[in-house]
Amino acid sequence: MSAMEHLAAPAPEVEVAEADRAIPSASFEVAPVTPCEDASVQSVRSVEPAMTVDDPKKLAPPMSKEEASHLSVKALRRSGIEFESKAAVIQGGVKKDIFRKCLPLFFDERDFVSYGEVVRYMFIKNNCILVYTDDTSPFPLYAIQISDVTVEQEDPRKPDKYSFTVSPQPNTNKPAENMLTFILRDKVKRKIAYQVTFDTTNDKSLGKMFMDLFQRNAKKYGDEVITASVVGSNSKIAKNPKP
């Protein structure tokens, strides 16, 4: 066999490669861009501040006379209160006979009681003040309608002539320095409806808290009031409808 027989066959002939001419980019048509309209900005509207729907201090409804007369201290605390404190609470002012009225210089000495004699448990809830004998009472002694009275802090140097001095200092008719008294007057008759005296020995802020909350709730609830007062040591309701 010849040596030439082991060599590979020569490559076949092919046509000359041809390429199309590149199309210049300028020949493409580009759609014109439509300009946008001028943006307009509106001012932000003011809104009411956010308020939770379950905030008892904002949306708490006034209590009815039925609710007030049957609320035990335990139930009252469970339902939510705004103020709680011991206080000497006296209903009405000093009763004076004709001699004390006509000859005050000789007969009209100050009436006084000890704090322990008239100490009560007092709560403020919504549109009223509830007064209990103690912190285990099943119902209040009476409910004070906030919208029916005004409140004023008594000046111990110039006390109301119909108020009581609570726990006076020894050998004087002046109250002890730790005793802070507020007079609740009937809005119509302007007479003392209740006297509330706090012992501020352990908490100097009691008076301010009481006054601030009373004024706030009086403004908030307006004429929404309880029309009942619980008296004595039973649960009977003395009805006092507003004229």
VOZA-256175 format. One line per field, with one value per residue: residue number from 1; x, y, z of N, C-alpha, C in turn. Coordinates in steps of 0.1 Angstrom, whole numbers, plus 5000, padded with zeros to 4 digits. Example, Ala and Ser with C-alpha at 12.3 -4.5 7.8 and 13.67 -1.06 7.14 Angstrom:
2
seq [1, 2] .
n.xx [5132, 5128] .
n.yy [4943, 4978] .
n.zz [5078, 5071] .
ca.xx [5123, 5137] .
ca.yy [4955, 4989] .
ca.zz [5078, 5071] .
c.xx [5132, 5129] .
c.yy [4967, 5000] .
c.zz [5078, 5079] .
This chain:
243
seq [1, 2, 3, 4, 5, 6, 7, 8, 9, 10, 11, 12, 13, 14, 15, 16, 17, 18, 19, 20, 21, 22, 23, 24, 25, 26, 27, 28, 29, 30, 31, 32, 33, 34, 35, 36, 37, 38, 39, 40, 41, 42, 43, 44, 45, 46, 47, 48, 49, 50, 51, 52, 53, 54, 55, 56, 57, 58, 59, 60, 61, 62, 63, 64, 65, 66, 67, 68, 69, 70, 71, 72, 73, 74, 75, 76, 77, 78, 79, 80, 81, 82, 83, 84, 85, 86, 87, 88, 89, 90, 91, 92, 93, 94, 95, 96, 97, 98, 99, 100, 101, 102, 103, 104, 105, 106, 107, 108, 109, 110, 111, 112, 113, 114, 115, 116, 117, 118, 119, 120, 121, 122, 123, 124, 125, 126, 127, 128, 129, 130, 131, 132, 133, 134, 135, 136, 137, 138, 139, 140, 141, 142, 143, 144, 145, 146, 147, 148, 149, 150, 151, 152, 153, 154, 155, 156, 157, 158, 159, 160, 161, 162, 163, 164, 165, 166, 167, 168, 169, 170, 171, 172, 173, 174, 175, 176, 177, 178, 179, 180, 181, 182, 183, 184, 185, 186, 187, 188, 189, 190, 191, 192, 193, 194, 195, 196, 197, 198, 199, 200, 201, 202, 203, 204, 205, 206, 207, 208, 209, 210, 211, 212, 213, 214, 215, 216, 217, 218, 219, 220, 221, 222, 223, 224, 225, 226, 227, 228, 229, 230, 231, 232, 233, 234, 235, 236, 237, 238, 239, 240, 241, 242, 243] .
n.xx [5009, 5004, 5021, 5008, 4982, 4973, 4970, 4949, 4919, 4917, 4903, 4870, 4859, 4844, 4818, 4824, 4822, 4795, 4782, 4755, 4750, 4755, 4727, 4724, 4719, 4706, 4686, 4664, 4631, 4620, 4595, 4581, 4584, 4558, 4553, 4547, 4519, 4520, 4527, 4504, 4500, 4482, 4472, 4477, 4450, 4439, 4435, 4415, 4431, 4444, 4425, 4419, 4394, 4386, 4392, 4386, 4386, 4380, 4357, 4339, 4307, 4280, 4269, 4240, 4212, 4205, 4229, 4246, 4235, 4238, 4264, 4291, 4321, 4341, 4330, 4330, 4358, 4366, 4353, 4365, 4380, 4386, 4396, 4405, 4403, 4407, 4387, 4374, 4341, 4314, 4279, 4261, 4260, 4269, 4244, 4227, 4214, 4191, 4205, 4231, 4231, 4222, 4238, 4266, 4292, 4293, 4282, 4288, 4309, 4334, 4324, 4336, 4350, 4365, 4388, 4387, 4361, 4344, 4355, 4356, 4353, 4361, 4353, 4358, 4340, 4334, 4306, 4301, 4306, 4312, 4305, 4315, 4311, 4333, 4361, 4350, 4324, 4290, 4274, 4271, 4270, 4260, 4256, 4273, 4263, 4282, 4276, 4258, 4269, 4293, 4328, 4352, 4383, 4388, 4399, 4420, 4425, 4404, 4378, 4346, 4317, 4298, 4310, 4327, 4354, 4379, 4396, 4410, 4439, 4457, 4442, 4432, 4410, 4416, 4423, 4444, 4476, 4480, 4455, 4432, 4406, 4377, 4349, 4317, 4293, 4257, 4245, 4223, 4211, 4233, 4243, 4262, 4266, 4282, 4311, 4344, 4373, 4407, 4433, 4465, 4489, 4505, 4504, 4508, 4496, 4470, 4448, 4451, 4448, 4422, 4407, 4414, 4404, 4377, 4369, 4375, 4358, 4333, 4331, 4332, 4310, 4288, 4254, 4248, 4237, 4234, 4204, 4199, 4203, 4219, 4211, 4216, 4220, 4211, 4199, 4181, 4168, 4169, 4150, 4157, 4147, 4158, 4147] .
n.yy [4988, 5022, 5050, 5074, 5069, 5070, 5097, 5126, 5136, 5165, 5197, 5207, 5231, 5263, 5288, 5324, 5343, 5366, 5396, 5416, 5451, 5472, 5489, 5522, 5538, 5562, 5559, 5548, 5555, 5574, 5577, 5609, 5623, 5630, 5658, 5660, 5671, 5700, 5693, 5694, 5705, 5698, 5714, 5700, 5687, 5697, 5676, 5661, 5653, 5620, 5596, 5571, 5546, 5534, 5549, 5557, 5582, 5599, 5592, 5583, 5575, 5594, 5583, 5565, 5569, 5544, 5529, 5543, 5540, 5513, 5505, 5488, 5493, 5476, 5469, 5494, 5501, 5481, 5489, 5512, 5542, 5577, 5591, 5585, 5585, 5587, 5608, 5634, 5638, 5659, 5663, 5691, 5723, 5739, 5740, 5767, 5783, 5808, 5825, 5823, 5833, 5859, 5870, 5867, 5873, 5866, 5840, 5825, 5804, 5784, 5753, 5720, 5689, 5657, 5643, 5615, 5609, 5615, 5605, 5592, 5571, 5583, 5587, 5597, 5595, 5598, 5617, 5623, 5623, 5598, 5587, 5566, 5545, 5529, 5512, 5488, 5488, 5479, 5496, 5532, 5559, 5584, 5601, 5627, 5652, 5665, 5686, 5700, 5715, 5739, 5744, 5753, 5762, 5763, 5790, 5787, 5807, 5824, 5810, 5796, 5807, 5788, 5763, 5733, 5730, 5708, 5685, 5704, 5724, 5720, 5738, 5758, 5771, 5766, 5747, 5718, 5720, 5701, 5696, 5700, 5718, 5717, 5735, 5726, 5740, 5745, 5752, 5767, 5776, 5785, 5777, 5757, 5726, 5702, 5694, 5688, 5674, 5669, 5648, 5657, 5647, 5625, 5629, 5656, 5665, 5659, 5678, 5695, 5676, 5668, 5692, 5699, 5677, 5678, 5703, 5698, 5676, 5688, 5707, 5690, 5672, 5688, 5693, 5667, 5646, 5627, 5618, 5610, 5604, 5585, 5576, 5574, 5542, 5522, 5510, 5527, 5551, 5586, 5606, 5633, 5653, 5675, 5709] .
n.zz [5000, 4992, 5008, 5006, 5008, 5034, 5041, 5050, 5034, 5012, 5022, 5014, 4989, 4997, 4995, 4992, 5022, 5029, 5042, 5054, 5050, 5078, 5095, 5100, 5132, 5132, 5114, 5126, 5137, 5164, 5188, 5197, 5230, 5252, 5271, 5306, 5326, 5347, 5381, 5407, 5441, 5470, 5500, 5533, 5551, 5583, 5612, 5638, 5670, 5676, 5693, 5717, 5716, 5739, 5761, 5793, 5806, 5786, 5772, 5790, 5801, 5818, 5850, 5858, 5882, 5892, 5888, 5905, 5931, 5937, 5935, 5948, 5967, 5958, 5932, 5921, 5919, 5902, 5878, 5872, 5883, 5890, 5911, 5944, 5979, 6015, 6035, 6056, 6055, 6056, 6058, 6049, 6067, 6099, 6123, 6136, 6165, 6176, 6193, 6187, 6161, 6165, 6185, 6179, 6189, 6215, 6217, 6195, 6190, 6173, 6158, 6162, 6151, 6155, 6132, 6129, 6136, 6115, 6092, 6059, 6030, 5999, 5965, 5931, 5902, 5869, 5866, 5892, 5928, 5950, 5982, 6008, 6037, 6045, 6030, 6023, 6019, 6007, 5993, 5985, 6009, 6001, 5970, 5955, 5933, 5909, 5891, 5905, 5925, 5937, 5941, 5966, 5981, 6015, 6035, 6062, 6080, 6077, 6081, 6068, 6084, 6089, 6087, 6099, 6122, 6117, 6136, 6155, 6164, 6195, 6222, 6206, 6181, 6155, 6126, 6123, 6107, 6087, 6078, 6052, 6038, 6018, 6005, 5994, 5978, 5974, 5942, 5938, 5962, 5976, 6000, 6023, 6011, 6014, 6032, 6027, 6040, 6038, 6051, 6048, 6055, 6045, 6018, 6000, 5977, 5975, 5977, 5954, 5933, 5938, 5934, 5907, 5893, 5899, 5888, 5861, 5854, 5860, 5840, 5818, 5820, 5824, 5826, 5829, 5852, 5883, 5897, 5923, 5958, 5981, 6014, 6050, 6066, 6049, 6017, 6005, 5982, 5980, 5962, 5942, 5921, 5895, 5892] .
ca.xx [5000, 5012, 5021, 4999, 4968, 4970, 4968, 4935, 4914, 4917, 4891, 4862, 4858, 4832, 4816, 4829, 4812, 4789, 4775, 4746, 4755, 4748, 4718, 4728, 4709, 4698, 4675, 4653, 4622, 4617, 4583, 4584, 4580, 4548, 4556, 4537, 4513, 4526, 4522, 4497, 4501, 4471, 4476, 4472, 4439, 4441, 4425, 4415, 4441, 4439, 4420, 4415, 4380, 4383, 4398, 4375, 4386, 4376, 4344, 4331, 4293, 4276, 4263, 4226, 4210, 4206, 4243, 4253, 4230, 4241, 4279, 4299, 4335, 4348, 4326, 4335, 4372, 4367, 4348, 4374, 4378, 4396, 4402, 4402, 4410, 4400, 4384, 4363, 4330, 4302, 4268, 4255, 4268, 4266, 4231, 4228, 4202, 4189, 4215, 4244, 4229, 4220, 4249, 4278, 4304, 4292, 4278, 4291, 4322, 4336, 4321, 4347, 4349, 4378, 4389, 4383, 4346, 4337, 4363, 4349, 4360, 4355, 4357, 4352, 4338, 4326, 4299, 4297, 4315, 4306, 4310, 4312, 4315, 4346, 4365, 4344, 4309, 4283, 4268, 4275, 4261, 4253, 4263, 4273, 4263, 4292, 4271, 4249, 4276, 4305, 4339, 4362, 4392, 4386, 4411, 4419, 4425, 4390, 4369, 4332, 4311, 4289, 4318, 4333, 4369, 4383, 4408, 4417, 4451, 4454, 4439, 4428, 4399, 4422, 4425, 4458, 4482, 4479, 4441, 4429, 4392, 4370, 4335, 4309, 4281, 4246, 4246, 4211, 4209, 4246, 4246, 4271, 4260, 4291, 4324, 4354, 4386, 4417, 4445, 4476, 4502, 4513, 4503, 4505, 4490, 4455, 4440, 4452, 4442, 4407, 4402, 4416, 4395, 4364, 4367, 4375, 4346, 4322, 4330, 4330, 4297, 4277, 4241, 4245, 4239, 4227, 4193, 4196, 4213, 4217, 4212, 4215, 4227, 4204, 4201, 4170, 4172, 4161, 4149, 4158, 4147, 4161, 4135] .
ca.yy [5000, 5034, 5059, 5085, 5065, 5073, 5111, 5130, 5142, 5180, 5204, 5211, 5245, 5269, 5302, 5335, 5349, 5379, 5402, 5428, 5464, 5476, 5500, 5533, 5540, 5574, 5556, 5544, 5566, 5574, 5585, 5620, 5622, 5640, 5664, 5658, 5684, 5705, 5687, 5703, 5700, 5703, 5715, 5689, 5691, 5694, 5666, 5660, 5644, 5606, 5593, 5557, 5545, 5528, 5557, 5560, 5596, 5608, 5588, 5576, 5581, 5597, 5572, 5566, 5568, 5530, 5524, 5549, 5535, 5499, 5502, 5486, 5498, 5466, 5471, 5507, 5500, 5473, 5496, 5523, 5554, 5587, 5596, 5577, 5590, 5590, 5622, 5638, 5644, 5663, 5668, 5703, 5731, 5740, 5745, 5777, 5788, 5823, 5833, 5823, 5842, 5873, 5874, 5858, 5877, 5859, 5826, 5818, 5798, 5774, 5739, 5712, 5675, 5650, 5637, 5601, 5608, 5617, 5600, 5583, 5568, 5591, 5584, 5605, 5587, 5605, 5629, 5624, 5619, 5587, 5586, 5553, 5544, 5524, 5506, 5475, 5491, 5474, 5507, 5545, 5567, 5593, 5605, 5642, 5655, 5675, 5697, 5707, 5722, 5746, 5740, 5763, 5758, 5772, 5797, 5783, 5819, 5830, 5799, 5799, 5806, 5776, 5751, 5727, 5728, 5693, 5682, 5716, 5724, 5721, 5751, 5768, 5767, 5765, 5733, 5714, 5724, 5691, 5695, 5709, 5717, 5723, 5737, 5723, 5748, 5743, 5762, 5776, 5782, 5790, 5772, 5746, 5713, 5693, 5698, 5677, 5677, 5658, 5648, 5657, 5643, 5616, 5633, 5670, 5668, 5655, 5689, 5699, 5665, 5668, 5704, 5698, 5667, 5683, 5713, 5692, 5669, 5697, 5713, 5679, 5666, 5698, 5690, 5653, 5644, 5616, 5624, 5603, 5604, 5574, 5582, 5565, 5529, 5513, 5513, 5535, 5563, 5598, 5612, 5648, 5657, 5689, 5717] .
ca.zz [5000, 4991, 5020, 5003, 5011, 5048, 5043, 5050, 5021, 5013, 5026, 5002, 4987, 5002, 4989, 5000, 5031, 5026, 5053, 5050, 5056, 5091, 5093, 5110, 5142, 5129, 5105, 5134, 5141, 5178, 5190, 5206, 5244, 5255, 5284, 5316, 5331, 5360, 5393, 5417, 5455, 5478, 5514, 5541, 5560, 5598, 5617, 5653, 5676, 5677, 5707, 5718, 5718, 5752, 5771, 5802, 5810, 5775, 5767, 5801, 5801, 5831, 5856, 5862, 5896, 5896, 5889, 5916, 5944, 5939, 5933, 5960, 5965, 5949, 5918, 5916, 5916, 5890, 5867, 5869, 5890, 5887, 5923, 5956, 5991, 6027, 6037, 6065, 6047, 6065, 6049, 6054, 6076, 6113, 6126, 6146, 6171, 6175, 6201, 6179, 6150, 6169, 6194, 6176, 6196, 6228, 6217, 6182, 6189, 6162, 6161, 6157, 6152, 6152, 6118, 6130, 6138, 6102, 6081, 6050, 6017, 5988, 5951, 5920, 5889, 5858, 5869, 5906, 5939, 5958, 5996, 6014, 6051, 6045, 6017, 6020, 6019, 5996, 5986, 5991, 6018, 5992, 5958, 5953, 5919, 5906, 5884, 5914, 5935, 5933, 5951, 5970, 5992, 6026, 6041, 6076, 6087, 6076, 6077, 6067, 6097, 6090, 6085, 6111, 6123, 6118, 6144, 6158, 6172, 6210, 6228, 6196, 6172, 6142, 6122, 6122, 6095, 6077, 6074, 6040, 6037, 6007, 6008, 5983, 5980, 5965, 5932, 5938, 5975, 5980, 6013, 6024, 6009, 6019, 6036, 6025, 6046, 6036, 6059, 6038, 6061, 6037, 6004, 5999, 5964, 5975, 5975, 5940, 5925, 5940, 5928, 5893, 5887, 5901, 5878, 5847, 5852, 5860, 5827, 5808, 5820, 5823, 5833, 5830, 5867, 5889, 5904, 5935, 5968, 5991, 6027, 6061, 6065, 6040, 6003, 5999, 5974, 5982, 5949, 5942, 5907, 5893, 5888] .
c.xx [5009, 5011, 5011, 4985, 4964, 4968, 4954, 4932, 4914, 4904, 4883, 4861, 4845, 4831, 4821, 4818, 4808, 4782, 4767, 4752, 4747, 4739, 4721, 4716, 4700, 4686, 4663, 4644, 4618, 4605, 4586, 4578, 4570, 4551, 4544, 4531, 4520, 4519, 4515, 4497, 4490, 4476, 4470, 4461, 4443, 4431, 4426, 4426, 4435, 4435, 4415, 4401, 4376, 4389, 4387, 4375, 4381, 4361, 4335, 4318, 4290, 4268, 4248, 4224, 4210, 4220, 4249, 4248, 4234, 4256, 4286, 4313, 4343, 4343, 4330, 4349, 4374, 4363, 4357, 4371, 4389, 4403, 4397, 4410, 4401, 4398, 4373, 4352, 4318, 4291, 4261, 4264, 4263, 4252, 4232, 4215, 4201, 4200, 4228, 4243, 4229, 4231, 4261, 4290, 4304, 4290, 4283, 4306, 4322, 4332, 4332, 4343, 4363, 4377, 4384, 4368, 4339, 4345, 4355, 4358, 4353, 4361, 4351, 4352, 4329, 4319, 4295, 4308, 4307, 4313, 4305, 4317, 4329, 4349, 4360, 4328, 4303, 4276, 4272, 4265, 4253, 4262, 4262, 4273, 4272, 4286, 4261, 4256, 4288, 4316, 4348, 4370, 4390, 4399, 4410, 4419, 4412, 4380, 4354, 4326, 4301, 4297, 4323, 4348, 4372, 4396, 4416, 4430, 4448, 4452, 4436, 4416, 4403, 4425, 4440, 4463, 4481, 4464, 4437, 4414, 4387, 4355, 4327, 4296, 4270, 4246, 4234, 4210, 4222, 4250, 4256, 4263, 4269, 4304, 4333, 4367, 4396, 4428, 4457, 4489, 4511, 4513, 4498, 4497, 4475, 4446, 4439, 4446, 4427, 4401, 4403, 4406, 4381, 4360, 4366, 4362, 4333, 4320, 4327, 4316, 4285, 4265, 4238, 4248, 4231, 4216, 4189, 4207, 4210, 4220, 4212, 4224, 4220, 4205, 4189, 4175, 4163, 4161, 4149, 4158, 4151, 4149, 4136] .
c.yy [5012, 5043, 5070, 5082, 5068, 5088, 5115, 5137, 5157, 5185, 5208, 5226, 5251, 5283, 5312, 5341, 5363, 5384, 5414, 5440, 5468, 5489, 5510, 5535, 5552, 5571, 5551, 5556, 5564, 5583, 5597, 5618, 5633, 5645, 5662, 5672, 5688, 5698, 5697, 5697, 5706, 5704, 5704, 5694, 5688, 5684, 5666, 5651, 5630, 5604, 5578, 5556, 5539, 5536, 5562, 5575, 5605, 5605, 5582, 5583, 5585, 5585, 5575, 5565, 5553, 5525, 5530, 5543, 5521, 5495, 5500, 5492, 5489, 5468, 5484, 5507, 5492, 5480, 5508, 5536, 5564, 5593, 5588, 5582, 5589, 5605, 5624, 5645, 5646, 5668, 5680, 5711, 5731, 5746, 5755, 5781, 5803, 5831, 5833, 5832, 5856, 5879, 5866, 5861, 5869, 5844, 5818, 5813, 5787, 5760, 5731, 5697, 5669, 5644, 5622, 5599, 5608, 5613, 5590, 5579, 5575, 5588, 5594, 5596, 5594, 5617, 5631, 5620, 5609, 5586, 5574, 5554, 5540, 5518, 5492, 5476, 5485, 5485, 5521, 5551, 5577, 5596, 5620, 5645, 5667, 5687, 5705, 5716, 5729, 5742, 5752, 5758, 5768, 5778, 5794, 5796, 5827, 5820, 5804, 5798, 5794, 5763, 5746, 5728, 5714, 5692, 5695, 5714, 5726, 5736, 5762, 5763, 5767, 5751, 5730, 5717, 5714, 5689, 5705, 5707, 5724, 5724, 5734, 5730, 5745, 5755, 5772, 5783, 5788, 5786, 5760, 5733, 5702, 5700, 5686, 5682, 5666, 5660, 5646, 5653, 5635, 5620, 5647, 5674, 5665, 5666, 5694, 5689, 5666, 5680, 5703, 5689, 5672, 5693, 5708, 5684, 5677, 5703, 5702, 5674, 5676, 5694, 5676, 5648, 5631, 5623, 5617, 5604, 5593, 5578, 5571, 5552, 5519, 5517, 5521, 5547, 5575, 5605, 5627, 5653, 5672, 5697, 5720] .
c.zz [5000, 5004, 5018, 5007, 5025, 5051, 5042, 5037, 5022, 5015, 5014, 5001, 4991, 4995, 4998, 5009, 5028, 5038, 5048, 5057, 5068, 5088, 5104, 5119, 5139, 5121, 5113, 5138, 5156, 5181, 5200, 5220, 5247, 5269, 5293, 5321, 5344, 5371, 5402, 5430, 5463, 5493, 5522, 5550, 5574, 5603, 5632, 5658, 5677, 5692, 5707, 5721, 5732, 5763, 5781, 5806, 5799, 5771, 5777, 5802, 5816, 5837, 5859, 5877, 5901, 5898, 5902, 5930, 5947, 5937, 5946, 5957, 5956, 5934, 5912, 5912, 5903, 5877, 5863, 5876, 5887, 5899, 5935, 5968, 6003, 6029, 6048, 6057, 6056, 6056, 6056, 6063, 6090, 6114, 6138, 6152, 6171, 6182, 6193, 6167, 6154, 6178, 6191, 6184, 6210, 6227, 6205, 6182, 6178, 6167, 6155, 6159, 6150, 6138, 6119, 6131, 6124, 6090, 6072, 6038, 6006, 5975, 5941, 5907, 5880, 5864, 5884, 5916, 5948, 5972, 6003, 6029, 6052, 6031, 6014, 6019, 6006, 5988, 5992, 6000, 6010, 5980, 5956, 5938, 5916, 5900, 5893, 5924, 5929, 5944, 5953, 5981, 6003, 6032, 6056, 6085, 6087, 6072, 6076, 6081, 6099, 6088, 6098, 6110, 6125, 6125, 6147, 6165, 6187, 6214, 6218, 6189, 6158, 6138, 6122, 6108, 6084, 6072, 6063, 6037, 6024, 6010, 5994, 5985, 5969, 5955, 5933, 5951, 5981, 5994, 6012, 6022, 6015, 6023, 6035, 6031, 6044, 6047, 6049, 6043, 6052, 6022, 6003, 5986, 5964, 5971, 5960, 5931, 5926, 5932, 5912, 5886, 5888, 5890, 5864, 5845, 5852, 5846, 5816, 5808, 5821, 5832, 5834, 5845, 5871, 5897, 5917, 5945, 5978, 6005, 6037, 6059, 6057, 6026, 5996, 5992, 5977, 5969, 5950, 5928, 5906, 5889, 5873] .
